[in-house]
Amino acid sequence: MSQRQAREERRLAARNLPVASKCLAIVLLPQKKQTTKNSEDVNGDRDRKGTTAAGSTAIPENTKTTGLIGGNSAGAPYNGKTLLEDFKQQNKTCYWNPALIESIRQLEYLGFVEPCTVLVGGEDIHLENLRSAWGRRVLKAPVNFTIDRIGDVNGIEMQVIPQTQFIPLPDSLCLIITELNNAQQAATLDSIRARLQRWYQNTTLPSHQLIYDTLGQLIRERKVFHNGEFLVVPLWFVAVFYVAAFFFVAISDLMISRILLRNGLLQNEFVRFNIVQSQSSWSFTFPLCFFNTAKQHTL
């Protein structure tokens, strides 16, 4: 990164930068379906609503309790864009106020704040028409919602967090070794230095001795391991260790089982069969072996 770019970043970090310009927040409230009446009301309205063949009251479908209208009873988040489109759809029939229809059509979706707040923007005249319509109570809410309130949001700003000009050398080495391990390439000193040369194109490359000393420090801190041939990160080191340990235990178990079988100490027929099969294949299964600790045989 050049000095000019660094100065520009410091200048931007010294002040707040706008994320969103001035906008309106439309706060919605989801409606709940009406609950069934109590038993007294149901009995009093039996003649009006009718009864079923079994004598029980037939409750209309639209009065059953099923949670929130709109299918969000499971707690899934609402979609802000969908809510805004529904809001536009509900208010586009205001034929006596064409200016309001045009203003609502020109509203821009800026964001959504959970649980149910939609941020909209647009030209000042369109936002003013929306404020006026809300003040006169002529706005319609999306289906299954009510408009709780509408208000101005004086923009959203952020304080920029500055960055260093380059990645610190220890972090760079760990990232490079991880990439080489994932690509199944040997992470040697030469391959690491070649990667560093691509990362530090616009700056001075760290010296060979500095890279060597930093790798030594990472090894002492057990952030990087040397397996005798090349460097690996802890995840790869643990994986290789467990694979090697598995094969060591498997081969050792097979050899011990063969010795026990040869000396007549192995009494598990399933292991006997697998030992015979393993002479022509490398797939092993090793259940517990019960052998005679008795007196007549010794290894």
C-alpha positions in Angstrom: 0.0 0.0 0.0 1.4 3.4 -1.0 1.8 6.3 1.4 -0.9 8.2 -0.4 -3.4 5.4 0.1 -2.4 5.2 3.8 -3.0 8.9 4.2 -6.4 8.6 2.5 -7.4 5.8 4.8 -6.4 7.8 7.9 -8.3 10.8 6.6 -11.5 8.7 6.2 -11.0 7.1 9.6 -10.9 10.5 11.2 -14.6 11.2 10.5 -17.9 9.4 10.2 -18.9 8.1 6.8 -22.6 7.8 5.8 -24.0 4.3 5.3 -27.5 5.3 4.4 -29.0 8.8 3.7 -32.0 10.2 5.4 -34.9 7.8 5.2 -38.2 6.8 6.7 -38.8 3.9 9.1 -42.2 2.1 8.7 -42.8 0.1 11.9 -45.2 -2.7 11.4 -47.0 -5.0 13.9 -48.2 -8.5 12.9 -51.9 -9.1 13.6 -53.1 -12.1 15.5 -56.0 -14.2 14.5 -59.1 -13.9 16.6 -59.4 -16.6 19.3 -62.5 -18.7 19.7 -65.2 -17.4 22.0 -65.7 -18.8 25.4 -68.1 -21.6 26.0 -70.9 -19.3 27.1 -70.8 -17.3 23.9 -70.7 -20.4 21.9 -73.7 -21.9 23.6 -75.6 -18.7 23.2 -74.9 -18.5 19.5 -75.6 -22.2 18.9 -78.8 -21.5 16.9 -77.1 -18.8 14.8 -74.0 -20.8 13.9 -75.6 -24.2 13.6 -74.5 -27.5 15.1 -72.8 -30.5 13.8 -74.4 -33.9 13.6 -72.8 -34.9 16.9 -74.3 -31.9 18.6 -71.0 -29.9 18.9 -70.8 -26.3 17.6 -69.3 -25.8 14.2 -66.6 -23.1 14.5 -65.8 -21.2 11.4 -62.4 -21.6 10.0 -61.5 -17.9 10.3 -62.0 -18.0 14.1 -59.7 -20.9 14.9 -56.5 -20.1 16.8 -53.6 -20.8 14.5 -51.1 -18.1 15.5 -50.0 -15.2 13.4 -51.5 -14.4 10.0 -49.0 -14.6 7.3 -47.4 -17.9 8.1 -44.8 -16.7 10.6 -46.1 -18.6 13.7 -42.9 -20.7 13.6 -40.8 -17.6 14.4 -39.1 -17.3 11.0 -37.9 -13.7 10.2 -40.0 -11.6 7.9 -38.8 -10.5 4.5 -38.4 -6.7 4.3 -38.6 -6.5 0.5 -41.8 -8.6 0.5 -43.4 -6.4 3.1 -42.6 -3.2 1.1 -44.0 -4.7 -2.1 -47.2 -5.6 -0.2 -47.3 -2.1 1.2 -47.1 -0.6 -2.3 -49.7 -3.1 -3.5 -52.2 -2.1 -0.8 -51.8 1.7 -1.4 -51.8 1.8 -5.2 -55.6 2.1 -5.4 -55.7 5.6 -3.9 -57.1 6.9 -7.1 -58.1 10.3 -5.7 -54.5 11.1 -4.8 -52.3 10.4 -7.9 -49.3 12.1 -6.3 -49.4 9.7 -3.3 -49.6 6.7 -5.7 -46.6 7.9 -7.6 -44.6 8.6 -4.4 -45.4 5.1 -3.0 -44.4 3.6 -6.3 -41.0 5.5 -6.2 -40.1 4.3 -2.7 -36.8 2.5 -2.5 -36.0 -0.3 -0.2 -33.0 0.5 2.0 -33.1 -2.2 4.7 -35.0 -4.1 7.3 -34.6 -4.0 11.1 -36.0 -6.9 13.0 -38.6 -7.6 14.1 -40.8 -5.6 11.7 -39.3 -2.2 10.7 -38.8 -1.4 7.0 -36.4 1.4 6.0 -37.4 3.2 2.8 -35.9 6.1 0.9 -36.5 8.3 -2.1 -36.7 11.9 -3.3 -37.7 14.5 -0.7 -41.1 15.1 -2.4 -42.0 11.4 -2.3 -41.0 11.1 1.4 -43.0 14.3 2.2 -46.1 12.8 0.5 -45.7 9.7 2.5 -45.5 11.7 5.8 -48.6 13.7 4.8 -50.6 10.5 4.0 -49.6 9.0 7.3 -50.6 12.1 9.2 -54.0 12.0 7.5 -54.4 8.2 8.3 -54.9 7.2 4.7 -52.1 4.7 4.4 -53.0 1.0 4.4 -50.7 -1.6 6.0 -49.6 -4.8 4.3 -51.9 -7.8 4.7 -51.9 -9.3 8.2 -50.1 -6.2 9.6 -50.9 -2.9 11.1 -48.7 0.3 10.9 -47.6 1.1 14.4 -45.7 4.3 13.5 -43.7 6.0 10.8 -40.8 8.3 11.5 -37.7 10.0 10.1 -34.3 8.4 10.4 -31.5 11.0 10.1 -29.2 8.7 8.2 -26.9 6.0 9.4 -23.2 6.7 9.9 -20.2 4.6 10.8 -16.8 5.2 12.3 -14.3 3.7 10.0 -11.8 1.3 11.7 -8.3 1.8 10.3 -6.2 -1.1 9.0 -2.4 -1.6 8.9 -0.6 -1.3 5.6 0.1 -5.0 5.4 -0.6 -8.3 7.2 1.8 -9.0 10.1 4.5 -11.5 9.2 3.4 -14.2 11.7 -0.1 -14.1 10.5 1.1 -14.1 6.9 3.2 -17.2 7.5 0.3 -19.1 9.2 -2.1 -18.2 6.3 0.4 -19.3 3.7 1.2 -22.6 5.4 -2.6 -23.3 5.7 -3.1 -22.6 2.0 -0.2 -24.9 1.1 -1.5 -27.6 3.4 -5.0 -27.4 1.9 -3.6 -27.5 -1.6 -1.5 -30.5 -0.5 1.7 -28.7 -1.4 4.9 -28.9 0.6 5.3 -25.9 2.9 9.1 -25.5 2.7 11.0 -22.3 3.3 11.4 -21.7 -0.5 7.7 -22.2 -1.2 6.7 -19.9 1.7 9.1 -17.2 0.5 7.7 -17.5 -3.1 4.1 -16.9 -1.7 5.3 -14.0 0.4 6.8 -12.4 -2.7 3.4 -12.4 -4.3 1.7 -11.0 -1.1 4.3 -8.2 -0.6 4.5 -7.0 -4.2 4.3 -3.3 -3.3 6.5 -3.5 -0.2 10.0 -4.7 0.7 10.1 -8.5 1.1 11.1 -9.7 4.6 14.6 -11.0 4.8 15.4 -14.8 4.7 16.7 -14.6 8.3 13.6 -12.8 9.5 11.3 -15.4 7.9 13.4 -18.2 9.5 13.4 -16.6 12.9 9.6 -16.0 12.8 9.0 -19.6 11.8 11.1 -20.7 14.7 9.0 -18.6 17.0 5.8 -20.0 15.7 7.1 -23.5 16.2 8.1 -22.7 19.8 4.6 -21.3 20.3 3.1 -24.6 18.9 1.2 -22.6 16.2 3.1 -24.4 13.5 4.7 -27.9 13.5 7.6 -29.4 11.5 7.0 -33.0 10.6 10.5 -33.7 9.5 9.9 -32.7 5.8 7.8 -29.6 5.7 5.7 -27.3 8.0 2.1 -28.0 8.9 -0.5 -26.2 10.9 -1.9 -27.9 14.0 -5.0 -29.3 12.3 -3.0 -31.1 9.7 -0.5 -32.2 12.3 -3.2 -33.7 14.5 -4.9 -35.4 11.5 -1.6 -37.0 10.3 -0.8 -38.1 13.9 -4.1 -39.8 14.3 -3.9 -41.6 11.0 -0.4 -42.8 11.8 -1.5 -43.9 15.2 -4.5 -45.8 13.8 -2.3 -47.8 11.4 0.3 -48.4 14.0 -2.4 -49.8 16.4 -4.1 -51.8 13.6 -0.9 -53.4 12.4 0.3 -54.1 16.0 -3.1 -55.7 16.9 -2.9 -57.9 13.8 0.6 -59.1 14.6 -0.3 -59.9 18.2 -3.4 -61.7 17.1 -1.4 -63.8 14.6 1.1 -64.7 17.4 -1.7 -65.7 19.7 -3.4 -67.8 17.0 -0.1 -69.5 16.2 0.4 -70.4 19.8 -3.2 -71.5 20.4 -4.1 -68.7 22.8 -6.8 -67.0 20.6 -10.3 -68.2 21.2 -12.4 -65.8 19.2 -13.5 -67.4 15.9 -14.5 -64.1 14.4 -10.9 -62.8 14.8 -9.6 -66.1 13.4 -11.6 -65.6 10.3 -10.5 -62.0 9.8 -6.9 -62.9 10.3 -7.1 -65.4 7.5 -8.9 -62.9 5.3 -6.4 -60.1 6.1 -3.6 -62.1 4.5 -5.0 -61.1 1.1 -6.4 -57.6 1.9 -5.7 -54.6 4.1 -9.2 -54.1 5.6 -9.1 -55.1 9.3 -11.7 -55.5 12.0 -10.5 -56.0 15.5 -13.0 -57.1 18.2 -11.8 -57.9 21.6 -9.6 -61.0 21.8 -10.2 -63.4 24.6 -7.2 -65.6 25.1 -6.4 -68.3 27.7 -4.2 -67.0 30.4 -3.9 -70.5 31.7 -1.2 -72.5 32.6 -0.4 -74.7 29.6 0.8 -72.0 27.1 3.2 -69.1 27.3 4.5 -66.8 24.6 
